[in-house]
C-alpha cells in the first residue's frame, strides 16, 4: 500500500464513499438494549467534516456507508440530507448495502421476503444466548446487528447453520443476505446517479473493517483507514490521532481544487 500523500490523480472521480464508525466518527457509538427500551450512544461527524463534504459536492458525488440503520444515519448526517451541488448528490448506504438513500428517494437491496422472515427466527435464537459480552441488538430491517465485545463460540456455531453472510466487526455480529453488501451497494448508487461505466467514472472508498472489504474491492481507488485491519487497499492513512475520513476528505478537496 502507498501512503495517501502519493495520491495525485482525481480525474473522473465521480463518487467518494466514506465508512462511518472509526472513519468519520470515533468508535464507541453503540446501543444499550434492556428489553423494554433501546438507548443509543450516538456520535456525530464534526462540523469540519460536514463543511468539507459540502465543498466536495461541488466536484463529486459523496456517500457515507455503514452497517447502521437508515434512521440513525439520517439523524447523524442530517446537515447533509438531500444536499445537491453542481449536479452532485449526497447519498447514504445503510445496513451494509441493504438500504440506500439518494436525495428524497430510498430503496432496499434486500427483496427476498423469506430471508427477512428468517432473520426474525435467528434473532430470537440469539436472544436466548446468555453471555455478558452481549449488550443488545440494533433495530434494522435487512440485517441483524448484535453488539458483543468479543467473539462467542456458541454464537459462531449457531450462525454456521445458515447460508447468510456473517462477520464479526470487533464490536458487533452482523448477519446479512448473501450477495448484498457494501460492494453491491456501489453498483446501485452508480445507477442512481446515472453513471457511465465505460471507464469514465471512478470511485474512491475508505474503510477499516471486514464489512468494508466488498466496497474497497469494488472501488477504483481504495483507501485503508486502519492498515492493521485492512492490508490490501491501494492507499492507507496514518491518521496520527485524527479521524481518517477527515484527512481523506481534505486531501481530495485539495486535489479537486488544484485540477
C-alpha positions in Angstrom: 0.0 0.0 0.0 1.0 3.6 -0.7 0.6 6.5 1.7 -2.4 8.7 0.9 0.1 11.6 0.2 1.0 9.7 -3.0 -2.5 10.0 -4.4 -2.3 12.7 -7.1 -5.0 12.0 -9.7 -8.7 12.5 -9.2 -9.6 12.7 -12.9 -13.1 11.2 -13.5 -13.7 10.6 -9.8 -17.4 10.9 -9.6 -18.2 9.1 -6.3 -16.5 9.2 -2.9 -17.7 6.8 -0.2 -16.8 7.1 3.4 -17.3 4.4 6.0 -18.6 5.9 9.3 -17.5 4.3 12.6 -13.8 4.7 13.1 -13.5 6.8 9.9 -15.7 9.9 10.2 -16.8 9.4 13.8 -14.9 7.8 16.7 -15.6 4.2 17.6 -17.9 3.5 20.6 -21.3 4.6 19.3 -23.3 1.6 20.4 -26.7 0.7 21.8 -28.0 -0.5 25.1 -30.9 -2.9 24.8 -32.6 -3.7 28.2 -35.7 -5.3 26.6 -38.1 -2.5 27.3 -36.2 0.3 25.7 -33.2 0.9 23.4 -30.7 3.6 24.2 -28.4 4.9 21.5 -25.0 6.1 22.4 -24.6 8.3 19.3 -21.7 10.2 18.0 -21.8 12.8 15.3 -19.5 13.9 12.5 -17.5 17.1 13.1 -18.5 20.4 11.6 -15.2 20.3 9.7 -16.2 17.0 8.0 -19.7 18.3 7.2 -18.3 21.5 5.7 -15.6 19.7 3.7 -18.2 17.3 2.2 -20.3 20.3 1.2 -17.3 21.6 -0.7 -16.6 18.2 -2.2 -20.1 18.0 -3.6 -19.2 20.8 -5.9 -16.8 18.4 -7.6 -18.1 14.8 -7.0 -21.0 12.8 -5.6 -20.4 11.8 -1.9 -21.8 8.9 0.1 -21.5 7.5 3.6 -21.7 3.8 4.0 -22.4 2.0 7.3 -23.9 -1.1 8.9 -26.2 1.2 10.9 -29.9 1.6 10.2 -31.1 4.4 8.0 -32.9 6.4 10.7 -29.7 6.6 12.8 -27.6 7.6 9.8 -30.1 10.3 8.7 -30.0 11.7 12.2 -26.2 11.7 12.4 -25.9 13.3 8.9 -29.0 15.5 9.0 -27.0 18.5 7.8 -26.3 16.8 4.5 -29.7 15.2 3.8 -30.8 15.8 0.2 -27.9 18.2 -0.4 -27.0 18.6 -4.0 -24.4 20.9 -5.6 -23.3 21.3 -9.2 -25.4 18.2 -10.1 -23.7 16.1 -7.5 -25.7 14.3 -4.7 -25.1 13.2 -1.1 -26.2 9.6 -0.5 -26.4 7.2 2.4 -25.8 3.5 2.2 -27.2 1.8 5.3 -27.3 -1.7 6.7 -24.1 -2.7 4.8 -25.8 -2.2 1.5 -29.3 -3.3 2.4 -30.8 0.2 2.1 -29.8 3.2 0.0 -31.0 6.8 0.2 -30.4 9.3 -2.6 -31.9 12.7 -2.3 -35.6 12.1 -1.3 -35.6 8.5 -2.7 -34.9 5.4 -0.6 -34.7 1.9 -1.9 -34.0 -1.6 -0.5 -31.5 -4.0 -1.9 -33.0 -6.9 0.0 -36.0 -8.2 -1.8 -36.2 -11.8 -0.5 -39.1 -12.0 1.9 -38.1 -15.5 3.1 -34.7 -14.0 4.2 -36.4 -11.3 6.2 -38.6 -13.8 7.9 -35.6 -16.0 8.7 -33.8 -13.0 10.3 -36.6 -12.9 12.9 -36.0 -16.6 13.7 -32.3 -16.1 14.0 -32.7 -13.1 16.2 -35.0 -15.0 18.6 -32.4 -17.8 18.9 -29.6 -15.4 19.5 -31.6 -13.7 22.3 -31.7 -17.0 24.2 -27.9 -17.0 24.5 -26.9 -15.6 27.9 -23.4 -14.1 27.7 -22.0 -11.0 29.5 -20.4 -9.7 26.3 -23.7 -9.3 24.6 -25.3 -5.9 25.1 -28.2 -5.9 22.7 -29.5 -5.6 19.2 -29.6 -2.5 16.9 -33.0 -2.2 15.2 -32.7 -2.9 11.5 -34.8 -4.1 8.6 -32.5 -6.2 6.4 -29.6 -7.1 8.8 -29.1 -8.5 12.3 -26.6 -6.5 14.3 -25.9 -7.9 17.8 -23.5 -5.9 19.9 -20.8 -8.1 21.6 -17.5 -7.1 23.0 -15.9 -10.4 21.9 -16.5 -13.4 19.7 -18.7 -16.1 21.4 -18.3 -19.8 20.3 -22.0 -20.5 20.9 -23.0 -17.7 18.6 -20.5 -18.7 16.0 -21.8 -22.3 16.0 -25.5 -21.1 15.7 -24.8 -18.8 12.8 -23.0 -21.6 10.9 -26.3 -23.3 10.4 -27.4 -20.6 8.0 -26.2 -19.7 4.5 -26.1 -16.0 5.1 -23.1 -13.6 5.1 -21.9 -13.4 8.7 -19.0 -11.5 10.1 -17.7 -10.0 13.4 -16.5 -6.4 13.3 -14.9 -6.3 16.8 -18.0 -4.6 18.2 -20.9 -6.5 16.6 -22.0 -9.7 14.9 -23.6 -8.9 11.5 -26.0 -11.3 9.6 -26.7 -10.1 6.1 -28.2 -11.6 2.9 -25.6 -13.2 0.7 -24.9 -11.0 -2.3 -26.0 -7.8 -0.6 -23.0 -5.8 0.7 -21.3 -2.5 0.5 -19.8 -3.5 -2.9 -23.2 -4.3 -4.5 -24.4 -1.0 -3.0 -21.8 0.9 -5.1 -23.4 -0.5 -8.3 -26.8 0.7 -7.1 -25.5 4.1 -6.2 -23.9 4.4 -9.7 -27.2 3.6 -11.3 -29.0 6.2 -9.1 -26.7 8.9 -10.3 -26.8 7.8 -13.9 -23.1 6.9 -14.2 -21.5 5.6 -17.3 -19.3 2.5 -16.5 -17.2 2.7 -19.6 -14.1 3.8 -17.6 -15.1 7.5 -17.4 -16.4 7.1 -13.9 -14.2 6.3 -11.0 -15.0 5.7 -7.3 -13.0 6.3 -4.2 -13.8 4.4 -1.0 -12.4 4.3 2.5 -13.0 1.7 5.2 -11.4 0.0 8.2 -13.2 -3.3 8.9 -14.3 -6.6 7.4 -17.7 -5.3 6.2 -15.9 -2.7 4.1 -13.9 -5.2 2.0 -16.5 -5.7 -0.7 -16.7 -1.9 -1.1 -12.9 -1.5 -1.2 -12.6 -4.3 -3.8 -15.2 -2.6 -6.0 -13.8 0.9 -5.8 -11.3 2.1 -8.4 -9.3 3.8 -5.6 -9.3 2.0 -2.3 -8.1 3.6 1.0 -7.4 1.7 4.3 -8.3 3.8 7.3 -6.7 1.2 9.5 -3.7 -0.7 8.0 -3.7 -3.2 10.9 -7.1 -4.5 9.8 -7.2 -3.6 6.0 -3.9 -4.5 4.4 -4.8 -4.8 0.7 -6.1 -1.4 -0.2 -4.2 0.8 -2.7 -3.6 3.5 -0.2 -3.5 3.9 3.6 -3.9 6.7 6.0 -1.7 7.1 9.1 -4.1 9.3 11.0 -1.9 10.3 13.9 -4.9 10.7 16.2 -7.2 12.4 13.6 -10.2 10.8 12.0 -9.0 9.3 8.7 -12.2 10.3 6.9 -11.5 13.9 7.6 -8.0 13.5 6.3 -9.2 11.9 3.0 -11.9 14.5 2.5 -9.4 17.3 2.9 -6.9 15.6 0.6 -9.5 15.0 -2.2 -10.8 18.5 -1.9 -7.3 19.9 -2.3 -6.7 17.7 -5.4 -10.0 18.8 -7.0 -9.3 22.4 -6.4 -5.8 22.1 -8.0 -7.2 20.5 -11.2 
